[in-house]
Amino acid sequence: MINFLSPEAKQAVKREYFTRVVSVWMLLLAAVATVGAALLGPTYVLLIRQLDALSQEIITLEKESDTEQYLATREALSGAHDLALQLAVSYSGPTPSQILTEVRKSQTDAIVIYGFSYERAVGRPDAVTVRGTASTREALAQFTAALERNPLFARAEVPVSDLASDRELPFTLTIVLAEKKT
């Protein structure tokens, strides 16, 4: 029977065939999607409810945790404040910032300071270590002499090895603080 159809009619039959095949597959796909949505709907609702319940629980826990954390922090800060007050009363010497200010006052343009450390010691005088670079040996000697003239410092010591070159001398200067007379 197909042999008796004209080529235009054959083309129309093929087009209609493919249209029906695509239509059937589209309907099947829509049916599967509808059934899947219907089956997954209760699961979706359950998950949304659980998510809401968990978020409420997290909010409650955060409020409780914030209160506990606040109380613990307040107690720690109170203890730190008491300790700071005890330290302030027990030590009457210069503060590290006062020492650094005095060192900076003695510094000239020929001296570049790039490091500073402070060591508070029990049973011996406190010491300050200053690291830097001096443009000349003379500039370093003047800086050391200026520090030794300061009444806050007992002595300033430069290791001999730091005086090895004539220019651009890296140095480590140890300054011993003068003992406070009471």
Secondary structure, 3 states (H helix, E strand, C coil): CHHHCCHHHHHHHHHHHHHHHHHHHHHHHHHHHHHHHHHHHHHHHHHHHHHHHHHHHHHHHHHHHHHHHHHHHHHHHHHHHHHHHHHHHHCCCCCHHHHHHHHHHHCCCCEEEEEEEEECCCCCCCEEEEEEEEEEHHHHHHHHHHHHHCCCEEEEECCHHHHCCCEEEEEEEEEEECCCCC
